[in-house]
């Protein structure tokens, strides 16, 4: 057991930090709901009672992990010189140092107690505001709303190290993140503002709902999973929201996991169809990559709830489904990376994977953000940002 000397057990001064680091790694790798306090204690080499001396429960520990990570980023931008390039270098360093934070925020923050969740959001917005100011100072010709878009783009790219897409040593990863974010901030030009169009989302009109029971169950399940998380939603909740009660629910889906599997496979099949369309509609790699970028943006903006569920809830899938979805997503990303290789053959494999991962992260993160989705021409914004990240087009 740690800290044992001459028969006397001494409590290490950094025990709390070790617990937080072990919890971050466990939550990131296995998902919050699959990790127990016993697992974390074993990873640190202490008793469960020792963990409880620092944290009341697992939710309290999650708050320590997420809030502590976001506070590091907020403090970094608050104490920086304010110069954009210096800020980007500092943030890139932190992103590689705390690789797990992006996934934990996107996937697990909903399980924070309400006060801590609001605190985390406030800190994240403070960080984005500081980056917005630095972008605006570096590029005074940009409107505030465009500097804000670039700030959230930067934070989305910096989430890349938490995924498998960015597999680089720390120093190289820092350089990669700095160069990528700096390139986007320097090159982005807002597209001409299009005429406003009315959609159910912007007009406030309720969207149409499916008439068949199976489709109705899927439609409400994707919304409920996105709002509350898979673990917090029951089959009874889904049935009640769809107007389907009792045994009728189970005629279509035997267990809740079947609903999640149906949604996940629908999402990846949509990606596969769009990939096929992009390839068959193109005669060159640059053309295909542009088509693929546009299709990914279109899918995300058309189906934000489905996108969010695929990102945040896939770890709840039963093993065969989870493996199939993961393989399909890896195949999809491999097609992106191959097209990018044909366009930019000088790039190393790790760089190609990193750039593709950054594009997907930006589209999937910004594409579900309500305050950004309200921007006129937001689809073209995302396409432009994606092209700058890939350094293509």
ABEGO torsion letter per residue (X at the ends): XBGBBGGBBBBBAAAAAAAAAAAAAAAAAAEAAABBAAAAAAAAGBBAAAAAAABABAAAAAAAAAAAAAAAAAAAAAABAGBAAAAAAAAAAAAAABAAAAAAAAAAAAABBAAAAAAAAAAAAAAAAAAAAAAAAABAABBAAAAAAAAAAAAAAAAAAABAABBBBAAAAAAAAAAAAAAAAAABBBBBBBBBBBBAAAAGBBBBBBABAAAAAAAAAAAAAAAAEAAABBAAAAAAAAGBBEAAAAAABABAAAAAAAAAAAAAAAAAAAAAAAAAABABAAAAAAAAAAAAAAAAAABAAAAAAAAAAAAABBAAAAAAAAAAAAAAAAAAAAAAAAABAABBAAAAAAAAAAAAAAAAAAAABAAAAABBGAAAAAAAAAAAAAGBX
